[in-house]
């Protein structure tokens, strides 16, 4: 099959021919219809989140069609249109049995623990636990972001943030996750403050319904948010991941507010200082959010089906498989053109 792989960290990924993946006994092989290009993929490519071996095929945001199912799979068969969370649980541990596959200690992640979706075919383990059915009306390119950026933002805002209509939601970093959080917050009736250093990203956030935008390069964006919201945000999300942004997200909260850390803090940024004095004095809540298990998708899918969450609005650039390497390399630095980059993949209908 065709796939985009990198031979070493930081080396430009190249289109190549590799062997088709074997179908796991408890899993499936999916013909990838579309895959997103995410900053998490960039972190893996840079070596911040090391992969098991090189060369490696990245990619973890995918949608496509099942072309083969293992003998241990009961819920899925060839021809099913599906997506999958980027965290795939084992389906057997105490966390998976409790419905928390997103923190499974034996989790697999396409593009991280094994070959990913920058390819015509990808293998997924524990299919009965991890696959999510897609309606025929949802195009693969639109659905590709559900497994990571959009589902992650949905759980961060709803389960951890618990944002309610009329409350202030601050979103720091308006890339894929951040713009998803803006859209979700607006759909829930929250008053959204979007923060970024990119004018294009802030413009896009306004188009998606953000009430206020703040230049993240300002002297003290947390103080600006405190003034705008008359005391601070009820919920704040770091959707990018940096020590300064994480601290600003905590500092911009009002008393009893909730900070949700979604952006990855890896490498030198792995242990950022947190203003714990404020956490104590204001009784703030601090959460990490790591994707969303397949069993929690129905509420999100219902809002998508109702048109409350128009996913098409989040797509920025559409490319082909052959363009994936350059698209990944271009993710270094601030967001220059807001919106999800999607690679549409055609040419394979079976293993």
Number of C-alpha atoms within 10 A of each C-alpha: 14 19 26 26 27 19 15 15 19 14 13 17 26 18 17 13 12 13 10 17 17 16 20 19 14 18 25 30 26 32 29 31 28 29 33 32 26 24 19 20 22 22 21 19 28 16 15 17 16 14 19 11 13 12 15 25 28 32 30 29 30 35 31 30 24 27 21 22 23 19 12 14 18 12 11 20 15 15 15 19 24 24 27 30 28 31 25 28 29 21 22 14 15 12 17 21 14 10 18 18 28 21 18 21 13 14 19 18 19 25 23 24 16 18 26 29 30 32 30 28 29 29 23 26 25 22 27 17 24 23 25 25 17 19 13 10 7 15 16 24 24 21 26 32 34 28 27 25 29 27 26 24 30 26 22 29 27 16 12 20 24 13 23 17 12 13 18 27 30 34 32 30 28 29 28 28 32 28 32 31 33 31 28 27 29 21 16 18 14 24 24 29 26 31 29 26 18 20 16 16 26 26 15 22 31 19 12 19 20 25 16 17 20 21 16 20 11 12 9 13 21 24 17 17 27 16 13 15 22 11 14 24 31 26 31 32 34 29 30 23 20 20 17 13 24 26 18 23 28 29 26 26 30 23 18 16 22 26 31 24 24 23 23 20 18 15 11 10 13 13 11 16 11 16 13 14 9 15 20 12 10 14 15 21 18 15 15 15 20 20 25 30 28 26 14 14 18 12 11 19 18 12 14 14 14 10 10 15 20 16 18 14 16 24 18 13 13 14 16 13 21 18 15 28 20 12 20 21 15 12 16 12 6 14 19 14 15 22 23 26 24 28 26 20 24 14 11 16 17 16 18
